[in-house]
Amino acid sequence: METHERSRERSTCRPTGTRRSRSPRGPTTDGLTQNESEQHVPNVGPPEILILLVVGFMLFGAKRLPEMGRALGQSIRGFKETVTAVRSDDPPQSS
């Protein structure tokens, strides 16, 4: 019984209802401990991008990959233009 009470003291109840133990490093600004927030950020750097490009060349070929990149760029550009147009259509909110 005493062990159960100690574990209850060391854990906190989060708004979602799940429980996690408190970290000795302390909470960060978003309520997660530093260890938990570091685990959610993917590490994508130059080596990872190079690996993705090599796999892309192997799967799609050197001719098809630039076409796919161009299409992706046009899609992203269109999305940004749409978001900008929607934001400019919204009236400014007064406080």
N, CA, C and O atoms as a printed pandas DataFrame, in Angstrom:
     atom_number atom_name residue_name chain_id  residue_number  x_coord  y_coord  z_coord
0              1         N          MET        A               1    0.827   -1.198    0.000
1              2        CA          MET        A               1    0.000    0.000    0.000
2              3         C          MET        A               1    0.868    1.258    0.000
3              4         O          MET        A               1    0.555    2.240   -0.673
4              5         N          GLU        A               2    1.958    1.217    0.760
5              6        CA          GLU        A               2    2.836    2.371    0.847
6              7         C          GLU        A               2    3.492    2.676   -0.500
7              8         O          GLU        A               2    3.673    3.844   -0.841
8              9         N          THR        A               3    3.852    1.644   -1.273
9             10        CA          THR        A               3    4.456    1.834   -2.586
10            11         C          THR        A               3    3.478    2.517   -3.529
11            12         O          THR        A               3    3.861    3.400   -4.296
12            13         N          HIS        A               4    2.213    2.108   -3.471
13            14        CA          HIS        A               4    1.189    2.710   -4.326
14            15         C          HIS        A               4    1.022    4.198   -4.012
15            16         O          HIS        A               4    0.857    5.013   -4.920
16            17         N          GLU        A               5    1.064    4.546   -2.729
17            18        CA          GLU        A               5    0.920    5.951   -2.349
18            19         C          GLU        A               5    2.102    6.774   -2.836
19            20         O          GLU        A               5    1.927    7.914   -3.267
20            21         N          ARG        A               6    3.316    6.206   -2.774
21            22        CA          ARG        A               6    4.491    6.927   -3.254
22            23         C          ARG        A               6    4.414    7.164   -4.755
23            24         O          ARG        A               6    4.761    8.244   -5.232
24            25         N          SER        A               7    3.961    6.163   -5.502
25            26        CA          SER        A               7    3.875    6.340   -6.952
26            27         C          SER        A               7    2.827    7.385   -7.304
27            28         O          SER        A               7    2.983    8.107   -8.289
28            29         N          ARG        A               8    1.771    7.476   -6.519
29            30        CA          ARG        A               8    0.748    8.484   -6.758
30            31         C          ARG        A               8    1.308    9.883   -6.511
31            32         O          ARG        A               8    0.949   10.825   -7.217
32            33         N          GLU        A               9    2.186   10.027   -5.515
33            34        CA          GLU        A               9    2.775   11.322   -5.223
34            35         C          GLU        A               9    3.723   11.765   -6.325
35            36         O          GLU        A               9    3.856   12.964   -6.571
36            37         N          ARG        A              10    4.383   10.832   -6.993
37            38        CA          ARG        A              10    5.374   11.169   -8.007
38            39         C          ARG        A              10    4.770   11.407   -9.381
39            40         O          ARG        A              10    5.463   11.911  -10.265
40            41         N          SER        A              11    3.543   11.076   -9.587
41            42        CA          SER        A              11    2.954   11.254  -10.911
42            43         C          SER        A              11    1.949   12.394  -10.884
43            44         O          SER        A              11    1.423   12.771   -9.837
44            45         N          THR        A              12    1.707   12.920  -12.056
45            46        CA          THR        A              12    0.730   13.997  -12.172
46            47         C          THR        A              12   -0.352   13.567  -13.139
47            48         O          THR        A              12   -0.124   12.723  -14.007
48            49         N          CYS        A              13   -1.511   14.140  -12.990
49            50        CA          CYS        A              13   -2.618   13.828  -13.887
50            51         C          CYS        A              13   -2.681   14.928  -14.936
51            52         O          CYS        A              13   -2.835   16.103  -14.604
52            53         N          ARG        A              14   -2.562   14.547  -16.195
53            54        CA          ARG        A              14   -2.595   15.517  -17.289
54            55         C          ARG        A              14   -4.042   15.751  -17.707
55            56         O          ARG        A              14   -4.915   14.949  -17.375
56            57         N          PRO        A              15   -4.309   16.840  -18.431
57            58        CA          PRO        A              15   -5.680   17.154  -18.837
58            59         C          PRO        A              15   -6.342   16.050  -19.657
59            60         O          PRO        A              15   -7.566   15.918  -19.637
60            61         N          THR        A              16   -5.551   15.256  -20.376
61            62        CA          THR        A              16   -6.140   14.203  -21.189
62            63         C          THR        A              16   -6.513   12.989  -20.357
63            64         O          THR        A              16   -7.147   12.062  -20.861
64            65         N          GLY        A              17   -6.126   12.987  -19.088
65            66        CA          GLY        A              17   -6.453   11.865  -18.222
66            67         C          GLY        A              17   -5.338   10.845  -18.134
67            68         O          GLY        A              17   -5.421    9.920  -17.326
68            69         N          THR        A              18   -4.299   10.983  -18.938
69            70        CA          THR        A              18   -3.186   10.048  -18.854
70            71         C          THR        A              18   -2.237   10.504  -17.766
71            72         O          THR        A              18   -2.201   11.682  -17.409
72            73         N          ARG        A              19   -1.478    9.575  -17.249
73            74        CA          ARG        A              19   -0.568    9.896  -16.165
74            75         C          ARG        A              19    0.864    9.766  -16.640
75            76         O          ARG        A              19    1.177    8.918  -17.475
76            77         N          ARG        A              20    1.724   10.602  -16.110
77            78        CA          ARG        A              20    3.151   10.497  -16.384
78            79         C          ARG        A              20    3.899   10.848  -15.112
79            80         O          ARG        A              20    3.392   11.591  -14.271
80            81         N          SER        A              21    5.084   10.322  -14.973
81            82        CA          SER        A              21    5.852   10.621  -13.769
82            83         C          SER        A              21    6.545   11.966  -13.928
83            84         O          SER        A              21    6.834   12.394  -15.046
84            85         N          ARG        A              22    6.804   12.616  -12.837
85            86        CA          ARG        A              22    7.478   13.910  -12.879
86            87         C          ARG        A              22    8.951   13.705  -13.169
87            88         O          ARG        A              22    9.561   12.745  -12.698
88            89         N          SER        A              23    9.504   14.592  -13.928
89            90        CA          SER        A              23   10.918   14.519  -14.275
90            91         C          SER        A              23   11.711   15.416  -13.341
91            92         O          SER        A              23   11.244   16.501  -12.994
92            93         N          PRO        A              24   12.897   14.994  -12.926
93            94        CA          PRO        A              24   13.707   15.874  -12.087
94            95         C          PRO        A              24   14.211   17.097  -12.841
95            96         O          PRO        A              24   14.666   18.058  -12.220
96            97         N          ARG        A              25   14.137   17.078  -14.178
97            98        CA          ARG        A              25   14.608   18.210  -14.967
98            99         C          ARG        A              25   13.595   19.345  -14.973
99           100         O          ARG        A              25   13.942   20.475  -15.318
100          101         N          GLY        A              26   12.374   19.076  -14.605
101          102        CA          GLY        A              26   11.365   20.120  -14.532
102          103         C          GLY        A              26   10.589   20.276  -15.818
103          104         O          GLY        A              26   11.041   19.834  -16.875
104          105         N          PRO        A              27    9.406   20.910  -15.744
105          106        CA          PRO        A              27    8.576   21.068  -16.938
106          107         C          PRO        A              27    9.096   22.170  -17.848
107          108         O          PRO        A              27    9.756   23.108  -17.401
108          109         N          THR        A              28    8.789   22.040  -19.122
109          110        CA          THR        A              28    9.095   23.085  -20.087
110          111         C          THR        A              28    7.865   23.960  -20.231
111          112         O          THR        A              28    6.890   23.778  -19.503
112          113         N          THR        A              29    7.895   24.902  -21.155
113          114        CA          THR        A              29    6.781   25.843  -21.288
114          115         C          THR        A              29    5.500   25.181  -21.767
115          116         O          THR        A              29    4.414   25.681  -21.473
116          117         N          ASP        A              30    5.591   24.067  -22.499
117          118        CA          ASP        A              30    4.377   23.437  -23.001
118          119         C          ASP        A              30    3.832   22.370  -22.063
119          120         O          ASP        A              30    2.896   21.659  -22.426
120          121         N          GLY        A              31    4.394   22.242  -20.868
121          122        CA          GLY        A              31    3.884   21.286  -19.903
122          123         C          GLY        A              31    4.556   19.933  -19.974
123          124         O          GLY        A              31    4.361   19.107  -19.083
124          125         N          LEU        A              32    5.340   19.681  -21.005
125          126        CA          LEU        A              32    6.066   18.428  -21.112
126          127         C          LEU        A              32    7.454   18.608  -20.525
127          128         O          LEU        A              32    7.990   19.716  -20.522
128          129         N          THR        A              33    8.034   17.536  -20.033
129          130        CA          THR        A              33    9.407   17.625  -19.571
130          131         C          THR        A              33   10.319   17.730  -20.773
131          132         O          THR        A              33    9.900   17.450  -21.896
132          133         N          GLN        A              34   11.547   18.126  -20.557
133          134        CA          GLN        A              34   12.479   18.293  -21.667
134          135         C          GLN        A              34   12.693   16.978  -22.402
135          136         O          GLN        A              34   12.778   16.970  -23.630
136          137         N          ASN        A              35   12.782   15.874  -21.683
137          138        CA          ASN        A              35   12.978   14.582  -22.336
138          139         C          ASN        A              35   11.810   14.242  -23.244
139          140         O          ASN        A              35   12.015   13.747  -24.352
140          141         N          GLU        A              36   10.583   14.500  -22.794
141          142        CA          GLU        A              36    9.409   14.172  -23.596
142          143         C          GLU        A              36    9.312   15.066  -24.824
143          144         O          GLU        A              36    8.964   14.584  -25.903
144          145         N          SER        A              37    9.610   16.352  -24.689
145          146        CA          SER        A              37    9.510   17.246  -25.840
146          147         C          SER        A              37   10.605   16.958  -26.855
147          148         O          SER        A              37   10.383   17.139  -28.052
148          149         N          GLU        A              38   11.775   16.518  -26.421
149          150        CA          GLU        A              38   12.852   16.179  -27.341
150          151         C          GLU        A              38   12.523   14.931  -28.144
151          152         O          GLU        A              38   12.993   14.787  -29.273
152          153         N          GLN        A              39   11.736   14.039  -27.594
153          154        CA          GLN        A              39   11.394   12.806  -28.281
154          155         C          GLN        A              39   10.428   13.052  -29.429
155          156         O          GLN        A              39   10.375   12.240  -30.353
156          157         N          HIS        A              40    9.671   14.124  -29.412
157          158        CA          HIS        A              40    8.666   14.382  -30.432
158          159         C          HIS        A              40    9.217   15.133  -31.642
159          160         O          HIS        A              40    8.544   15.219  -32.669
160          161         N          VAL        A              41   10.417   15.672  -31.540
161          162        CA          VAL        A              41   10.995   16.444  -32.635
162          163         C          VAL        A              41   11.855   15.520  -33.487
163          164         O          VAL        A              41   12.850   14.987  -32.997
164          165         N          PRO        A              42   11.490   15.320  -34.756
165          166        CA          PRO        A              42   12.315   14.453  -35.604
166          167         C          PRO        A              42   13.624   15.147  -35.959
167          168         O          PRO        A              42   13.673   16.363  -36.148
168          169         N          ASN        A              43   14.671   14.355  -36.043
169          170        CA          ASN        A              43   15.983   14.894  -36.371
170          171         C          ASN        A              43   16.210   14.731  -37.864
171          172         O          ASN        A              43   16.654   13.675  -38.315
172          173         N          VAL        A              44   15.907   15.770  -38.634
173          174        CA          VAL        A              44   16.075   15.731  -40.081
174          175         C          VAL        A              44   17.145   16.745  -40.446
175          176         O          VAL        A              44   16.936   17.955  -40.352
176          177         N          GLY        A              45   18.285   16.235  -40.859
177          178        CA          GLY        A              45   19.398   17.087  -41.246
178          179         C          GLY        A              45   19.882   16.708  -42.634
179          180         O          GLY        A              45   19.221   15.939  -43.332
180          181         N          PRO        A              46   21.018   17.233  -43.040
181          182        CA          PRO        A              46   21.560   16.927  -44.372
182          183         C          PRO        A              46   21.754   15.434  -44.654
183          184         O          PRO        A              46   21.439   14.994  -45.760
184          185         N          PRO        A              47   22.260   14.634  -43.704
185          186        CA          PRO        A              47   22.406   13.199  -44.017
186          187         C          PRO        A              47   21.066   12.514  -44.298
187          188         O          PRO        A              47   20.970   11.674  -45.192
188          189         N          GLU        A              48   20.042   12.876  -43.536
189          190        CA          GLU        A              48   18.730   12.263  -43.736
190          191         C          GLU        A              48   18.130   12.682  -45.076
191          192         O          GLU        A              48   17.515   11.868  -45.765
192          193         N          ILE        A              49   18.306   13.943  -45.442
193          194        CA          ILE        A              49   17.793   14.417  -46.730
194          195         C          ILE        A              49   18.511   13.712  -47.876
195          196         O          ILE        A              49   17.887   13.346  -48.871
196          197         N          LEU        A              50   19.822   13.523  -47.736
197          198        CA          LEU        A              50   20.597   12.817  -48.757
198          199         C          LEU        A              50   20.107   11.379  -48.915
199          200         O          LEU        A              50   19.981   10.882  -50.035
200          201         N          ILE        A              51   19.834   10.718  -47.805
201          202        CA          ILE        A              51   19.313    9.342  -47.860
202          203         C          ILE        A              51   17.965    9.320  -48.569
203          204         O          ILE        A              51   17.714    8.438  -49.390
204          205         N          LEU        A              52   17.096   10.281  -48.262
205          206        CA          LEU        A              52   15.791   10.342  -48.922
206          207         C          LEU        A              52   15.930   10.565  -50.426
207          208         O          LEU        A              52   15.191    9.973  -51.212
208          209         N          LEU        A              53   16.873   11.415  -50.827
209          210        CA          LEU        A              53   17.094   11.647  -52.257
210          211         C          LEU        A              53   17.597   10.388  -52.957
211          212         O          LEU        A              53   17.151   10.074  -54.061
212          213         N          VAL        A              54   18.516    9.670  -52.329
213          214        CA          VAL        A              54   19.032    8.429  -52.922
214          215         C          VAL        A              54   17.914    7.408  -53.071
215          216         O          VAL        A              54   17.797    6.761  -54.111
216          217         N          VAL        A              55   17.093    7.262  -52.038
217          218        CA          VAL        A              55   15.965    6.324  -52.111
218          219         C          VAL        A              55   14.985    6.777  -53.190
219          220         O          VAL        A              55   14.445    5.946  -53.920
220          221         N          GLY        A              56   14.751    8.072  -53.298
221          222        CA          GLY        A              56   13.866    8.596  -54.341
222          223         C          GLY        A              56   14.380    8.292  -55.732
223          224         O          GLY        A              56   13.610    7.901  -56.608
224          225         N          PHE        A              57   15.692    8.471  -55.946
225          226        CA          PHE        A              57   16.281    8.133  -57.249
226          227         C          PHE        A              57   16.127    6.653  -57.553
227          228         O          PHE        A              57   15.854    6.266  -58.689
228          229         N          MET        A              58   16.305    5.823  -56.520
229          230        CA          MET        A              58   16.200    4.373  -56.739
230          231         C          MET        A              58   14.764    3.958  -57.053
231          232         O          MET        A              58   14.540    3.078  -57.884
232          233         N          LEU        A              59   13.798    4.584  -56.396
233          234        CA          LEU        A              59   12.400    4.200  -56.597
234          235         C          LEU        A              59   11.801    4.783  -57.878
235          236         O          LEU        A              59   11.112    4.081  -58.619
236          237         N          PHE        A              60   12.060    6.062  -58.137
237          238        CA          PHE        A              60   11.369    6.746  -59.224
238          239         C          PHE        A              60   12.246    7.046  -60.436
239          240         O          PHE        A              60   11.726    7.334  -61.514
240          241         N          GLY        A              61   13.536    6.983  -60.281
241          242        CA          GLY        A              61   14.423    7.272  -61.397
242          243         C          GLY        A              61   14.774    8.743  -61.470
243          244         O          GLY        A              61   14.074    9.593  -60.920
244          245         N          ALA        A              62   15.875    9.032  -62.162
245          246        CA          ALA        A              62   16.375   10.400  -62.244
246          247         C          ALA        A              62   15.467   11.290  -63.085
247          248         O          ALA        A              62   15.447   12.505  -62.885
248          249         N          LYS        A              63   14.720   10.718  -64.016
249          250        CA          LYS        A              63   13.858   11.529  -64.876
250          251         C          LYS        A              63   12.560   11.927  -64.168
251          252         O          LYS        A              63   12.090   13.053  -64.327
252          253         N          ARG        A              64   11.993   11.031  -63.405
253          254        CA          ARG        A              64   10.690   11.263  -62.778
254          255         C          ARG        A              64   10.796   12.138  -61.521
255          256         O          ARG        A              64    9.863   12.878  -61.207
256          257         N          LEU        A              65   11.915   12.061  -60.803
257          258        CA          LEU        A              65   12.055   12.784  -59.537
258          259         C          LEU        A              65   11.951   14.309  -59.693
259          260         O          LEU        A              65   11.250   14.934  -58.898
260          261         N          PRO        A              66   12.611   14.939  -60.674
261          262        CA          PRO        A              66   12.434   16.396  -60.830
262          263         C          PRO        A              66   10.996   16.791  -61.152
263          264         O          PRO        A              66   10.523   17.834  -60.701
264          265         N          GLU        A              67   10.302   15.966  -61.926
265          266        CA          GLU        A              67    8.894   16.249  -62.228
266          267         C          GLU        A              67    8.059   16.226  -60.956
267          268         O          GLU        A              67    7.197   17.081  -60.754
268          269         N          MET        A              68    8.321   15.246  -60.104
269          270        CA          MET        A              68    7.582   15.143  -58.845
270          271         C          MET        A              68    7.897   16.327  -57.934
271          272         O          MET        A              68    7.005   16.861  -57.275
272          273         N          GLY        A              69    9.166   16.737  -57.897
273          274        CA          GLY        A              69    9.548   17.899  -57.094
274          275         C          GLY        A              69    8.883   19.171  -57.580
275          276         O          GLY        A              69    8.437   19.996  -56.783
276          277         N          ARG        A              70    8.821   19.321  -58.894
277          278        CA          ARG        A              70    8.169   20.494  -59.484
278          279         C          ARG        A              70    6.683   20.510  -59.126
279          280         O          ARG        A              70    6.139   21.552  -58.761
280          281         N          ALA        A              71    6.033   19.359  -59.230
281          282        CA          ALA        A              71    4.606   19.272  -58.898
282          283         C          ALA        A              71    4.376   19.566  -57.418
283          284         O          ALA        A              71    3.409   20.236  -57.057
284          285         N          LEU        A              72    5.264   19.065  -56.565
285          286        CA          LEU        A              72    5.140   19.328  -55.132
286          287         C          LEU        A              72    5.314   20.819  -54.845
287          288         O          LEU        A              72    4.573   21.390  -54.045
288          289         N          GLY        A              73    6.289   21.447  -55.496
289          290        CA          GLY        A              73    6.509   22.883  -55.319
290          291         C          GLY        A              73    5.306   23.704  -55.747
291          292         O          GLY        A              73    4.937   24.665  -55.073
292          293         N          GLN        A              74    4.688   23.329  -56.873
293          294        CA          GLN        A              74    3.500   24.043  -57.342
294          295         C          GLN        A              74    2.339   23.861  -56.373
295          296         O          GLN        A              74    1.571   24.794  -56.137
296          297         N          SER        A              75    2.209   22.668  -55.815
297          298        CA          SER        A              75    1.138   22.418  -54.843
298          299         C          SER        A              75    1.335   23.258  -53.593
299          300         O          SER        A              75    0.384   23.852  -53.084
300          301         N          ILE        A              76    2.559   23.312  -53.099
301          302        CA          ILE        A              76    2.845   24.108  -51.904
302          303         C          ILE        A              76    2.599   25.586  -52.184
303          304         O          ILE        A              76    2.023   26.288  -51.353
304          305         N          ARG        A              77    3.028   26.057  -53.339
305          306        CA          ARG        A              77    2.823   27.457  -53.722
306          307         C          ARG        A              77    1.327   27.776  -53.789
307          308         O          ARG        A              77    0.895   28.821  -53.302
308          309         N          GLY        A              78    0.543   26.889  -54.386
309          310        CA          GLY        A              78   -0.905   27.090  -54.462
310          311         C          GLY        A              78   -1.551   27.119  -53.092
311          312         O          GLY        A              78   -2.458   27.913  -52.843
312          313         N          PHE        A              79   -1.084   26.252  -52.199
313          314        CA          PHE        A              79   -1.610   26.227  -50.836
314          315         C          PHE        A              79   -1.308   27.540  -50.123
315          316         O          PHE        A              79   -2.178   28.101  -49.457
316          317         N          LYS        A              80   -0.082   28.030  -50.258
317          318        CA          LYS        A              80    0.287   29.299  -49.618
318          319         C          LYS        A              80   -0.548   30.453  -50.155
319          320         O          LYS        A              80   -0.983   31.315  -49.392
320          321         N          GLU        A              81   -0.772   30.471  -51.461
321          322        CA          GLU        A              81   -1.589   31.532  -52.057
322          323         C          GLU        A              81   -3.016   31.475  -51.529
323          324         O          GLU        A              81   -3.622   32.513  -51.265
324          325         N          THR        A              82   -3.551   30.277  -51.376
325          326        CA          THR        A              82   -4.906   30.118  -50.851
326          327         C          THR        A              82   -4.991   30.606  -49.416
327          328         O          THR        A              82   -5.936   31.305  -49.050
328          329         N          VAL        A              83   -4.010   30.242  -48.600
329          330        CA          VAL        A              83   -4.004   30.677  -47.201
330          331         C          VAL        A              83   -3.901   32.195  -47.122
331          332         O          VAL        A              83   -4.589   32.820  -46.314
332          333         N          THR        A              84   -3.057   32.787  -47.942
333          334        CA          THR        A              84   -2.911   34.246  -47.964
334          335         C          THR        A              84   -4.214   34.915  -48.390
335          336         O          THR        A              84   -4.603   35.932  -47.815
336          337         N          ALA        A              85   -4.891   34.356  -49.390
337          338        CA          ALA        A              85   -6.155   34.928  -49.859
338          339         C          ALA        A              85   -7.228   34.832  -48.785
339          340         O          ALA        A              85   -8.007   35.769  -48.608
340          341         N          VAL        A              86   -7.281   33.723  -48.073
341          342        CA          VAL        A              86   -8.287   33.558  -47.016
342          343         C          VAL        A              86   -8.016   34.533  -45.885
343          344         O          VAL        A              86   -8.947   35.124  -45.338
344          345         N          ARG        A              87   -6.754   34.707  -45.530
345          346        CA          ARG        A              87   -6.419   35.645  -44.451
346          347         C          ARG        A              87   -6.747   37.086  -44.840
347          348         O          ARG        A              87   -7.194   37.863  -43.997
348          349         N          SER        A              88   -6.533   37.449  -46.092
349          350        CA          SER        A              88   -6.828   38.824  -46.508
350          351         C          SER        A              88   -8.331   39.062  -46.617
351          352         O          SER        A              88   -8.779   40.203  -46.502
352          353         N          ASP        A              89   -9.117   38.008  -46.835
353          354        CA          ASP        A              89  -10.571   38.138  -46.899
354          355         C          ASP        A              89  -11.189   38.318  -45.523
355          356         O          ASP        A              89  -12.246   38.937  -45.398
356          357         N          ASP        A              90  -10.544   37.785  -44.481
357          358        CA          ASP        A              90  -11.071   37.901  -43.124
358          359         C          ASP        A              90  -10.918   39.332  -42.633
359          360         O          ASP        A              90   -9.852   39.927  -42.791
360          361         N          PRO        A              91  -11.978   39.900  -42.032
361          362        CA          PRO        A              91  -11.845   41.249  -41.473
362          363         C          PRO        A              91  -10.950   41.200  -40.238
363          364         O          PRO        A              91  -10.949   40.199  -39.521
364          365         N          PRO        A              92  -10.195   42.253  -39.980
365          366        CA          PRO        A              92   -9.349   42.263  -38.781
366          367         C          PRO        A              92  -10.212   42.216  -37.528
367          368         O          PRO        A              92  -11.255   42.864  -37.450
368          369         N          GLN        A              93   -9.764   41.444  -36.560
369          370        CA          GLN        A              93  -10.520   41.308  -35.316
370          371         C          GLN        A              93  -10.162   42.461  -34.390
371          372         O          GLN        A              93   -8.987   42.723  -34.136
372          373         N          SER        A              94  -11.179   43.143  -33.889
373          374        CA          SER        A              94  -10.936   44.234  -32.946
374          375         C          SER        A              94  -11.095   43.706  -31.530
375          376         O          SER        A              94  -11.953   42.866  -31.258
376          377         N          SER        A              95  -10.254   44.209  -30.632
377          378        CA          SER        A              95  -10.331   43.733  -29.251
378          379         C          SER        A              95  -11.174   44.624  -28.407
379          380         O          SER        A              95  -11.344   44.367  -27.215
